[in-house]
Amino acid sequence: METEKKLIVIRRLASRVLVRVAGESRYRALRALWSRFWKYATGSAISAVFSQLVLLFVYSILRLESPRGAAITATLAGAVPSYFLNRNWAWGRKGRSSLRREVFPYLAMAIVGLIFSTWAVDFSHSHVTIFGHSRLAEDIVVQGSYLGSFVVLWFGKFAIMHRWLFQSPEPVTGSD
């Protein structure tokens, strides 16, 4: 309980210092960005777990597809919840999606993720013999390379979504 009180005091002091240093509007913008970032991180984690589970079942457990095919299936399965989690929850966008401003650019990012993750899985699968010839080693390498490919793209996708894709138009001021 004592630790919680100290953390609250520290948070309040830090926010006062930031307000004085950066100004009230800058502080609010930073807090909004931080909140959006964590919502994006949570949504990404949910989508990543979902995609990873699809890959696990399709490739490692049920053996329905090759590593390449399973990576494609997993990426396509995770793209839909990822879009809606990011658009509706992290960026707070409501209503119909704009095909030109939101859906097509998001599809382009999803295709880049699809190509990169498929390449990573394919490349790692073709070199898995470095770790031995066991099916377990193959599964671990394929699962790890799939997850790693999305971790590499994660920050870039946040920047694109924040800066261009789901950004609200700047409010019009009456100063002109």
C-alpha positions in Angstrom: 0.0 0.0 0.0 2.8 2.4 0.9 4.5 1.7 -2.5 1.3 2.6 -4.3 1.1 6.0 -2.5 4.7 6.7 -3.5 4.0 5.9 -7.1 1.0 8.2 -7.2 3.0 11.0 -5.7 5.8 10.4 -8.2 3.4 10.3 -11.1 1.8 13.6 -10.0 5.2 15.3 -9.6 6.3 14.0 -13.0 3.2 15.3 -14.7 3.6 18.7 -13.1 7.2 18.9 -14.2 6.2 17.9 -17.7 3.5 20.4 -17.9 5.9 23.2 -16.8 8.6 22.1 -19.2 6.6 21.2 -22.2 3.4 23.2 -21.7 -0.1 21.9 -21.1 -1.0 21.2 -24.7 2.2 19.4 -25.4 1.8 17.3 -22.2 -1.7 16.3 -23.2 -0.5 15.4 -26.7 2.3 13.2 -25.2 -0.2 11.5 -22.9 -2.6 10.8 -25.8 0.3 9.4 -27.9 1.4 7.2 -25.0 -2.1 5.9 -24.4 -2.5 5.2 -28.1 0.8 3.5 -28.3 -0.2 1.1 -25.4 -3.5 0.4 -27.0 -1.7 -0.4 -30.3 0.7 -2.6 -28.4 -2.1 -4.5 -26.7 -4.1 -4.9 -30.0 -0.9 -6.1 -31.7 -0.3 -8.6 -28.9 -3.8 -9.9 -29.3 -3.5 -10.2 -33.1 0.0 -11.7 -32.8 -1.2 -14.4 -30.4 -4.1 -15.2 -32.7 -1.9 -15.4 -35.8 0.7 -17.4 -33.9 -2.0 -19.9 -32.7 -3.2 -20.2 -36.3 0.3 -21.0 -37.5 0.8 -23.4 -34.6 -2.4 -25.4 -35.4 -2.1 -25.2 -39.2 1.6 -26.1 -39.4 2.9 -27.6 -36.2 -0.1 -29.6 -34.9 -2.4 -30.4 -37.8 0.2 -30.4 -40.5 -2.2 -29.0 -43.1 0.2 -26.8 -45.0 3.8 -26.1 -45.7 5.6 -23.5 -43.6 5.0 -20.9 -46.4 1.3 -21.7 -46.8 0.8 -21.8 -43.0 2.5 -18.4 -42.7 0.2 -16.9 -45.3 -2.9 -18.4 -43.7 -1.8 -17.1 -40.2 -1.1 -13.6 -41.5 -4.4 -13.4 -43.4 -6.3 -14.6 -40.3 -4.6 -12.1 -38.0 -5.0 -9.1 -40.4 -8.7 -8.7 -39.9 -8.8 -8.5 -36.1 -5.7 -6.3 -36.2 -7.3 -3.8 -38.5 -10.4 -3.4 -36.3 -8.5 -3.4 -33.0 -6.2 -0.6 -34.3 -8.8 1.5 -36.1 -11.6 1.3 -33.5 -9.8 0.9 -30.2 -6.3 2.3 -30.5 -7.2 5.2 -32.7 -10.8 5.6 -31.7 -12.2 5.8 -35.2 -15.9 5.0 -35.6 -18.3 4.7 -38.5 -17.5 3.4 -42.0 -14.0 2.8 -43.1 -12.8 4.8 -46.0 -11.5 2.4 -48.7 -9.1 4.9 -50.2 -7.7 6.5 -47.0 -7.8 3.5 -44.6 -8.6 0.1 -46.0 -6.3 0.1 -49.1 -3.3 1.6 -47.2 -3.8 -0.9 -44.4 -4.0 -3.7 -47.0 -0.7 -2.5 -48.5 0.9 -2.7 -45.0 -0.7 -6.1 -44.5 0.8 -7.3 -47.8 4.2 -6.1 -46.8 3.9 -8.0 -43.5 2.6 -11.0 -45.4 5.6 -10.9 -47.8 8.2 -10.3 -45.1 6.8 -13.0 -42.7 6.5 -15.5 -45.5 10.0 -14.8 -46.6 11.3 -15.1 -43.0 9.5 -18.4 -42.5 10.6 -19.8 -45.8 14.2 -18.7 -45.3 14.4 -20.1 -41.8 12.7 -23.3 -42.8 15.3 -23.8 -45.6 18.1 -23.4 -43.1 16.7 -25.2 -40.1 19.1 -28.2 -40.6 21.7 -26.0 -38.8 19.8 -26.8 -35.6 19.4 -30.5 -36.4 16.9 -32.6 -38.2 14.2 -32.8 -35.5 10.6 -31.8 -36.1 10.7 -29.8 -32.8 13.7 -27.7 -34.0 11.9 -27.1 -37.2 8.7 -26.0 -35.4 10.6 -23.7 -33.0 12.5 -22.0 -35.9 9.4 -21.5 -38.0 7.3 -20.2 -35.1 10.2 -17.9 -34.0 10.9 -16.5 -37.4 7.2 -15.8 -38.0 6.9 -13.9 -34.7 10.3 -12.2 -35.2 9.3 -10.9 -38.6 6.3 -9.0 -37.1 8.3 -7.7 -34.2 10.7 -6.1 -36.8 7.8 -4.4 -38.6 5.9 -3.4 -35.5 7.3 0.1 -34.8 7.1 1.1 -38.5 3.5 0.1 -38.7 2.7 2.2 -35.6 4.4 5.2 -37.1 2.5 4.8 -40.4 -0.9 4.3 -38.7 -0.3 7.2 -36.3 1.0 9.6 -38.8 -1.0 8.9 -41.9 -3.5 6.1 -41.8 -5.9 6.7 -38.9 -4.9 10.3 -38.2 -7.8 12.7 -37.7 -7.7 15.9 -39.7 -6.2 18.8 -37.9 -8.9 20.9 -36.2 -9.6 24.2 -37.9 -8.8 27.2 -35.7 -10.4 30.6 -36.0 -7.1 32.6 -36.0 -7.1 33.2 -39.8 
